[in-house]
Amino acid sequence: MRALPFMAFLMLVGSLMGCTTDNGNAGQTQTAANKAQCAGFGFEEGTDAFANCMMKLSLQQQGQQPPDHDTLVRRYKSLSMTRRGDDRYPVCSASDMDNELDTSANKWVGPNCQMAPD
């Protein structure tokens, strides 16, 4: 009687093994190559700049283009204005490489900061 559950288990494992592909390893290999490339650019893993580098490489590989400069500034401006008065976010400045200067308001805006008060 033990043979029947064991045979069912073997059939299940066999069918699941047929579902595996090598695509998982290809994705891991590409991620490792991207990490090496970003590190080669001088970005330190775990920083926002490193994550931004990884995102841009991923978008390029998927055939997508990163947003143009004007779109990026509009997005950052919206985020920065929403965060005004929130003490969890520092005031945007030129010291953060991810920030952009919004020339219409003459203020710095960015993904991780708040716009300076008027």
N, C-alpha and C positions, 0 to 999 in steps of 0.2 A: 504494500500500500504506500510505502514511502516513495516509490519510484514515480508515481503519478504527479505529486507536487513538485518533485525534483525536475521532471521532464518539462512541466509547465514553466518552471523558473528558467530553465535553459532556453526554452523557446522565446520567452520574454526578453532575456538578455541578448539572444541572437538577433531578434528583430530590432532592438534598440541599437545594437552595434552597427547595423546596416544604415541607420539614420545619421550616423556621425559623418562629418566631412572634414576636410583639411582646412576649410575656410577660417576656422577659429585660430589656427596657427598663423595663417596669412595675416589676419588682423593684428595678432600680437606682434608679428614680425614688423609690420608697418608702424605700429605704435612705438616699438623699440627704435626703429629708424628715425621716426619723427622726434622722439626724445633726444636721441643722439644729435640730430641736426640742431634742435633748439639749444641744447647744451653747448654745441659747437659755436653757436652765435653768441654765447656768453650769458645766456639766461640761466638762472639758478632754479632748479626744480622746486616747486612749492610756492613760487612767487606768481603774482598776477601777470607779469611779463612773460613768464614761461607758459602759463596757461593760454595767454593770448597767442603766443607763437604756435602752440599745439593746435589751437582752434583754426588759425589761418591756414596751416598746413592741411588740416583735415578738410576744410572747405575747398581748398585747391584740388585735393585728390577726389573729392566728390563732384568736381566740375562746377562748383558754385563759386561766385566771386564775393569777396568781402564787401560790405557796404561802402559806397563812395564817401568822400570826406564830408560833404554837406549832410547826407543822411546820418552819418555818425554824430556830427555836431548837434543836429536836431534831437537825436535820441538822448545824447548826454545832457543836453540842455533841459529836456523834459524830466529826466531823472534827477538832475541837480536842483531844479526848481521845486520838485516834489519833496525833496529832503530839507528844504530851508527850515531852519529852526530846530532840526533834529540833532541833538548833541552826540548821537552815535556816529555821525559822519563829520569829518573835518571839512573846513572850507576849502574849496578847490583852489589850487595854485599851480604855478608852472613847475613846481618841484616834482610833481608826479608825471612820469613820462606818458601815461595813458590819457592825461587831460588834454583838452583842446581849448583854444581861445575862440569864444563866440564873439565875432567882430561886430555883430549887430547890437550886442549889449555891453561889449568891451569887458567881459568877465570870463573867467576860466570855468569850464564845465567838464565833468568827467563821470565815469561809471561808478566810482566809489566815494563821492564827495558831495557836498552841498554848495549851491551857488552862494557867493558872498551877498550879504544884505545890501540893499540900495543905500 
